[in-house]
Amino acid sequence: MEALAERLAMMGFVIAPHGDHIGVRLSLWTSVRVHVRDGRLNVDPFFGAIPRTRATVFKTLGVTALAFASLMPGSTLPTGIAVVFLALALWGYDALRYTLTESCIAQVRQAYNALLAESGAESVTAIRTLDETRALDAGAPVFSRPEARVHTPVK
């Protein structure tokens, strides 16, 4: 865990050790918690102190409640326009935060795999072999035209 924290710090991330996991602090009040259990990497994105999915659901429900409240009789048009603006702004804000956390998760995985490669250990997130990928394609839809596929031998 310490080696991964050092690698991420060298990459420019702000690292906060928390005992059994490390926190990678990002901008826009986001963070990523990194755990390594039984050699497996677990990465959990957070918006503030709340897991990312839960925060998105709560925010969506809150804006939806505001939208319905602005549709009630007696609401003014500016209130409705303000709620629409708020919904669009929050949608864009969440898109930025999702992009930020997913980018961080990808970089954490790359750093972890680089540490495993340096130590000679086998990567847990290894890329599938060509045969494994073809085995997954066994249920390919009819429109995929298997006769049009070009099979390249693997050396």
Backbone as CSV, one residue per row, in Angstrom:
resi,resn,N_x,N_y,N_z,CA_x,CA_y,CA_z,C_x,C_y,C_z
1,MET,0.828,-1.188,0.000,0.000,0.000,0.000,0.875,1.255,0.000
2,GLU,1.967,1.205,0.769,2.837,2.375,0.826,3.481,2.646,-0.525
3,ALA,3.865,1.562,-1.228,4.497,1.732,-2.542,3.515,2.361,-3.525
4,LEU,2.260,1.936,-3.452,1.248,2.520,-4.339,1.010,3.981,-3.980
5,ALA,0.960,4.294,-2.701,0.770,5.685,-2.272,1.931,6.551,-2.743
6,GLU,3.164,6.033,-2.625,4.330,6.798,-3.099,4.277,7.015,-4.604
7,ARG,3.895,5.981,-5.347,3.807,6.090,-6.808,2.761,7.132,-7.199
8,LEU,1.611,7.110,-6.537,0.555,8.076,-6.850,0.973,9.492,-6.469
9,ALA,1.694,9.636,-5.364,2.187,10.964,-4.958,3.186,11.490,-5.983
10,MET,4.048,10.602,-6.521,4.987,11.018,-7.559,4.271,11.432,-8.834
11,MET,3.074,10.856,-9.053,2.282,11.216,-10.233,1.553,12.544,-10.038
12,GLY,1.604,13.111,-8.829,1.008,14.410,-8.585,-0.301,14.386,-7.823
13,PHE,-0.732,13.230,-7.367,-1.979,13.140,-6.611,-1.738,13.517,-5.156
14,VAL,-2.772,14.038,-4.503,-2.727,14.318,-3.077,-3.218,13.060,-2.371
15,ILE,-2.345,12.459,-1.578,-2.636,11.186,-0.930,-2.901,11.415,0.552
16,ALA,-3.954,10.763,1.060,-4.288,10.825,2.484,-4.388,9.396,3.005
17,PRO,-3.386,8.920,3.751,-3.459,7.558,4.298,-4.533,7.467,5.384
18,HIS,-5.305,6.383,5.345,-6.393,6.177,6.316,-6.353,4.772,6.892
19,GLY,-5.203,4.316,7.335,-5.120,2.980,7.930,-5.118,1.892,6.878
20,ASP,-6.269,1.227,6.695,-6.334,0.100,5.765,-6.505,0.527,4.309
21,HIS,-6.717,1.795,4.051,-6.848,2.266,2.668,-6.203,3.641,2.540
22,ILE,-6.045,4.064,1.290,-5.549,5.420,1.044,-6.617,6.203,0.304
23,GLY,-6.660,7.479,0.573,-7.587,8.357,-0.122,-6.817,9.213,-1.112
24,VAL,-7.326,9.287,-2.309,-6.744,10.162,-3.323,-7.689,11.349,-3.431
25,ARG,-7.228,12.515,-2.999,-8.077,13.705,-2.996,-7.983,14.406,-4.349
26,LEU,-9.138,14.745,-4.880,-9.227,15.391,-6.182,-9.937,16.727,-6.032
27,SER,-9.997,17.474,-7.108,-10.710,18.749,-7.068,-12.220,18.521,-7.151
28,LEU,-12.976,19.588,-7.097,-14.445,19.560,-7.166,-15.063,18.701,-6.065
29,TRP,-14.401,18.653,-4.906,-14.884,17.947,-3.731,-15.129,16.472,-4.008
30,THR,-14.194,15.857,-4.740,-14.270,14.431,-5.036,-13.037,13.741,-4.477
31,SER,-13.155,12.453,-4.281,-12.022,11.656,-3.832,-12.225,10.222,-4.290
32,VAL,-11.142,9.458,-4.193,-11.171,8.043,-4.541,-10.488,7.296,-3.410
33,ARG,-11.157,6.279,-2.889,-10.566,5.450,-1.834,-10.018,4.179,-2.472
34,VAL,-8.779,3.869,-2.132,-8.084,2.737,-2.741,-7.787,1.704,-1.660
35,HIS,-8.260,0.471,-1.889,-8.025,-0.650,-0.974,-7.317,-1.756,-1.763
36,VAL,-6.446,-2.476,-1.118,-5.879,-3.695,-1.683,-6.156,-4.801,-0.686
37,ARG,-7.021,-5.734,-1.088,-7.394,-6.857,-0.215,-7.132,-8.159,-0.964
38,ASP,-6.375,-9.017,-0.347,-6.023,-10.315,-0.946,-5.409,-10.141,-2.333
39,GLY,-4.639,-9.096,-2.510,-3.980,-8.851,-3.793,-4.871,-8.225,-4.845
40,ARG,-6.115,-7.954,-4.501,-7.051,-7.364,-5.469,-7.231,-5.887,-5.159
41,LEU,-7.223,-5.104,-6.206,-7.375,-3.659,-6.087,-8.854,-3.288,-6.093
42,ASN,-9.291,-2.548,-5.088,-10.657,-2.025,-5.026,-10.579,-0.506,-4.982
43,VAL,-11.299,0.138,-5.872,-11.279,1.594,-5.955,-12.720,2.085,-5.870
44,ASP,-12.993,2.970,-4.888,-14.349,3.479,-4.666,-14.363,4.990,-4.812
45,PRO,-15.122,5.530,-5.782,-15.201,6.987,-5.936,-16.207,7.594,-4.966
46,PHE,-15.890,8.791,-4.478,-16.762,9.501,-3.544,-16.942,10.934,-4.004
47,PHE,-18.154,11.456,-3.791,-18.444,12.882,-3.948,-18.622,13.403,-2.530
48,GLY,-17.654,14.122,-2.028,-17.678,14.529,-0.628,-17.455,13.297,0.229
49,ALA,-18.317,13.084,1.215,-18.206,11.910,2.081,-19.163,10.804,1.668
50,ILE,-19.879,11.017,0.570,-20.922,10.083,0.137,-20.432,9.340,-1.108
51,PRO,-20.675,8.013,-1.203,-20.305,7.299,-2.427,-20.945,7.949,-3.655
52,ARG,-20.227,7.906,-4.774,-20.609,8.649,-5.971,-22.027,8.332,-6.457
53,THR,-22.381,7.069,-6.520,-23.708,6.707,-7.028,-24.806,7.233,-6.120
54,ARG,-24.626,7.069,-4.822,-25.630,7.542,-3.866,-25.790,9.062,-3.950
55,ALA,-24.684,9.780,-4.084,-24.744,11.243,-4.191,-25.491,11.658,-5.446
56,THR,-25.263,10.959,-6.549,-25.952,11.285,-7.801,-27.447,11.026,-7.684
57,VAL,-27.820,9.919,-7.060,-29.244,9.595,-6.898,-29.927,10.631,-6.013
58,PHE,-29.298,10.987,-4.883,-29.895,11.987,-3.978,-30.059,13.330,-4.679
59,LYS,-29.039,13.729,-5.436,-29.104,15.011,-6.126,-30.204,14.998,-7.197
60,THR,-30.314,13.897,-7.918,-31.353,13.794,-8.947,-32.742,13.834,-8.328
61,LEU,-32.929,13.126,-7.221,-34.235,13.141,-6.551,-34.561,14.538,-6.019
62,GLY,-33.552,15.235,-5.469,-33.775,16.587,-4.964,-34.171,17.566,-6.048
63,VAL,-33.473,17.503,-7.189,-33.798,18.407,-8.302,-35.168,18.053,-8.888
64,THR,-35.503,16.760,-8.931,-36.819,16.352,-9.425,-37.922,16.874,-8.510
65,ALA,-37.706,16.812,-7.208,-38.692,17.351,-6.263,-38.844,18.856,-6.452
66,LEU,-37.727,19.562,-6.658,-37.805,21.002,-6.931,-38.562,21.288,-8.227
67,ALA,-38.336,20.457,-9.238,-39.016,20.660,-10.517,-40.526,20.493,-10.351
68,PHE,-40.933,19.448,-9.614,-42.370,19.262,-9.392,-42.943,20.403,-8.551
69,ALA,-42.175,20.881,-7.587,-42.651,22.002,-6.774,-42.803,23.260,-7.621
70,SER,-41.933,23.446,-8.600,-42.034,24.639,-9.456,-43.198,24.539,-10.438
71,LEU,-43.735,23.331,-10.635,-44.885,23.156,-11.524,-46.222,23.328,-10.808
72,MET,-46.185,23.454,-9.499,-47.420,23.605,-8.728,-48.109,24.921,-9.074
73,PRO,-49.438,24.932,-8.969,-50.136,26.186,-9.223,-49.671,27.255,-8.233
74,GLY,-49.505,28.440,-8.733,-49.052,29.530,-7.896,-47.560,29.798,-8.039
75,SER,-46.806,28.880,-8.695,-45.373,29.124,-8.928,-45.230,30.104,-10.074
76,THR,-44.189,30.842,-10.019,-43.942,31.817,-11.076,-43.029,31.215,-12.128
77,LEU,-43.037,31.799,-13.305,-42.195,31.342,-14.408,-40.703,31.451,-14.073
78,PRO,-40.263,32.528,-13.432,-38.833,32.591,-13.094,-38.371,31.446,-12.185
79,THR,-39.271,30.963,-11.323,-38.911,29.836,-10.467,-38.666,28.597,-11.315
80,GLY,-39.521,28.348,-12.272,-39.359,27.201,-13.166,-38.082,27.295,-13.987
81,ILE,-37.787,28.491,-14.482,-36.571,28.691,-15.264,-35.342,28.484,-14.386
82,ALA,-35.394,28.939,-13.147,-34.272,28.761,-12.224,-34.042,27.283,-11.929
83,VAL,-35.116,26.522,-11.774,-34.977,25.085,-11.511,-34.387,24.383,-12.726
84,VAL,-34.801,24.759,-13.921,-34.228,24.170,-15.138,-32.736,24.495,-15.225
85,PHE,-32.371,25.740,-14.947,-30.964,26.122,-14.965,-30.178,25.325,-13.928
86,LEU,-30.732,25.178,-12.737,-30.073,24.416,-11.677,-29.879,22.962,-12.097
87,ALA,-30.900,22.363,-12.696,-30.801,20.966,-13.128,-29.709,20.791,-14.181
88,LEU,-29.660,21.693,-15.153,-28.632,21.594,-16.204,-27.235,21.832,-15.634
89,ALA,-27.105,22.781,-14.728,-25.799,23.051,-14.118,-25.326,21.850,-13.299
90,LEU,-26.228,21.248,-12.537,-25.850,20.079,-11.737,-25.512,18.880,-12.627
91,TRP,-26.199,18.757,-13.747,-25.909,17.681,-14.686,-24.491,17.844,-15.233
92,GLY,-24.140,19.043,-15.638,-22.790,19.306,-16.133,-21.741,19.116,-15.049
93,TYR,-22.046,19.553,-13.831,-21.137,19.414,-12.701,-20.872,17.940,-12.403
94,ASP,-21.926,17.133,-12.409,-21.753,15.702,-12.189,-20.952,15.053,-13.319
95,ALA,-21.169,15.489,-14.543,-20.404,14.940,-15.672,-18.913,15.211,-15.484
96,LEU,-18.569,16.411,-15.040,-17.164,16.729,-14.779,-16.603,15.864,-13.649
97,ARG,-17.385,15.683,-12.603,-16.896,14.898,-11.466,-16.775,13.419,-11.813
98,TYR,-17.696,12.895,-12.622,-17.577,11.509,-13.076,-16.312,11.342,-13.917
99,THR,-16.063,12.287,-14.822,-14.864,12.221,-15.652,-13.611,12.276,-14.795
100,LEU,-13.597,13.143,-13.829,-12.451,13.298,-12.938,-12.176,12.017,-12.151
101,THR,-13.213,11.420,-11.560,-13.003,10.212,-10.762,-12.646,9.011,-11.637
102,GLU,-13.253,8.885,-12.808,-12.922,7.761,-13.690,-11.491,7.866,-14.200
103,SER,-11.030,9.081,-14.490,-9.649,9.278,-14.915,-8.691,8.873,-13.795
104,CYS,-9.009,9.258,-12.575,-8.185,8.898,-11.423,-8.167,7.388,-11.228
105,ILE,-9.321,6.741,-11.346,-9.394,5.288,-11.185,-8.508,4.595,-12.213
106,ALA,-8.544,5.052,-13.456,-7.710,4.456,-14.503,-6.227,4.622,-14.176
107,GLN,-5.835,5.790,-13.692,-4.434,6.017,-13.362,-3.996,5.206,-12.148
108,VAL,-4.882,5.019,-11.174,-4.559,4.185,-10.012,-4.348,2.739,-10.458
109,ARG,-5.205,2.251,-11.341,-5.050,0.880,-11.848,-3.750,0.714,-12.612
110,GLN,-3.402,1.705,-13.425,-2.143,1.629,-14.169,-0.950,1.625,-13.216
111,ALA,-0.988,2.449,-12.192,0.111,2.486,-11.218,0.212,1.163,-10.471
112,TYR,-0.926,0.589,-10.102,-0.936,-0.690,-9.400,-0.365,-1.792,-10.282
113,ASN,-0.798,-1.839,-11.549,-0.281,-2.850,-12.468,1.210,-2.665,-12.725
114,ALA,1.687,-1.417,-12.779,3.120,-1.167,-12.959,3.907,-1.683,-11.753
115,LEU,3.365,-1.480,-10.551,4.035,-2.010,-9.354,4.065,-3.533,-9.368
116,LEU,2.976,-4.146,-9.808,2.959,-5.610,-9.891,3.962,-6.108,-10.920
117,ALA,4.051,-5.423,-12.059,5.000,-5.829,-13.100,6.437,-5.691,-12.611
118,GLU,6.724,-4.630,-11.866,8.070,-4.426,-11.338,8.446,-5.480,-10.302
119,SER,7.456,-5.943,-9.550,7.734,-6.944,-8.519,7.719,-8.361,-9.085
120,GLY,7.310,-8.518,-10.336,7.259,-9.839,-10.965,5.976,-10.588,-10.694
121,ALA,5.043,-9.978,-10.002,3.758,-10.633,-9.718,2.856,-10.547,-10.940
122,GLU,1.911,-11.474,-11.010,0.973,-11.478,-12.122,-0.099,-10.432,-11.890
123,SER,-0.435,-9.686,-12.923,-1.431,-8.628,-12.819,-2.817,-9.226,-12.649
124,VAL,-3.566,-8.684,-11.711,-4.942,-9.136,-11.482,-5.850,-8.622,-12.589
125,THR,-5.546,-7.462,-13.115,-6.378,-6.850,-14.149,-5.739,-7.053,-15.520
126,ALA,-5.236,-8.258,-15.765,-4.555,-8.540,-17.024,-5.535,-8.483,-18.198
127,ILE,-4.998,-8.186,-19.347,-5.801,-8.119,-20.565,-6.129,-9.543,-21.012
128,ARG,-7.327,-9.743,-21.534,-7.724,-11.063,-22.007,-6.865,-11.481,-23.204
129,THR,-6.646,-12.785,-23.299,-5.947,-13.293,-24.469,-6.924,-13.308,-25.632
130,LEU,-6.401,-13.498,-26.841,-7.244,-13.518,-28.028,-8.241,-14.666,-27.965
131,ASP,-7.811,-15.845,-27.488,-8.716,-16.985,-27.392,-9.836,-16.732,-26.387
132,GLU,-9.533,-16.091,-25.262,-10.562,-15.776,-24.283,-11.569,-14.788,-24.866
133,THR,-11.094,-13.837,-25.643,-11.987,-12.869,-26.270,-12.886,-13.553,-27.286
134,ARG,-12.328,-14.466,-28.072,-13.139,-15.199,-29.052,-14.165,-16.075,-28.359
135,ALA,-13.822,-16.626,-27.200,-14.780,-17.449,-26.458,-15.966,-16.599,-26.014
136,LEU,-15.712,-15.326,-25.698,-16.800,-14.434,-25.315,-17.671,-14.075,-26.511
137,ASP,-17.119,-14.143,-27.738,-17.861,-13.801,-28.946,-18.736,-14.943,-29.453
138,ALA,-18.791,-16.067,-28.731,-19.551,-17.224,-29.204,-21.020,-16.887,-29.411
139,GLY,-21.571,-15.998,-28.636,-22.970,-15.632,-28.771,-23.153,-14.362,-29.577
140,ALA,-22.320,-14.188,-30.605,-22.374,-12.963,-31.409,-23.707,-12.865,-32.150
141,PRO,-24.256,-11.664,-32.298,-25.521,-11.509,-33.019,-25.371,-11.862,-34.495
142,VAL,-26.504,-12.131,-35.137,-26.516,-12.573,-36.530,-25.895,-11.529,-37.454
143,PHE,-26.096,-10.257,-37.175,-25.622,-9.212,-38.078,-24.110,-9.019,-38.044
144,SER,-23.375,-9.761,-37.183,-21.932,-9.538,-37.088,-21.150,-10.212,-38.217
145,ARG,-21.764,-11.040,-39.036,-21.160,-11.695,-40.208,-19.793,-12.299,-39.888
146,PRO,-19.757,-13.472,-39.277,-18.477,-14.075,-38.920,-17.586,-14.355,-40.123
147,GLU,-18.181,-14.546,-41.312,-17.365,-14.827,-42.490,-16.529,-13.606,-42.903
148,ALA,-16.915,-12.422,-42.441,-16.181,-11.207,-42.791,-15.019,-10.937,-41.837
149,ARG,-14.949,-11.719,-40.780,-13.871,-11.509,-39.815,-12.541,-11.988,-40.376
150,VAL,-11.529,-11.229,-40.095,-10.185,-11.615,-40.506,-9.467,-12.122,-39.257
151,HIS,-9.028,-13.386,-39.336,-8.336,-13.986,-38.194,-6.842,-13.845,-38.394
152,THR,-6.210,-13.170,-37.498,-4.764,-12.984,-37.553,-4.102,-13.932,-36.574
153,PRO,-3.140,-14.720,-37.044,-2.468,-15.618,-36.099,-1.673,-14.830,-35.069
154,VAL,-1.688,-15.338,-33.850,-0.976,-14.699,-32.752,0.367,-15.399,-32.589
155,LYS,1.432,-14.609,-32.512,2.766,-15.199,-32.375,3.164,-15.247,-30.933
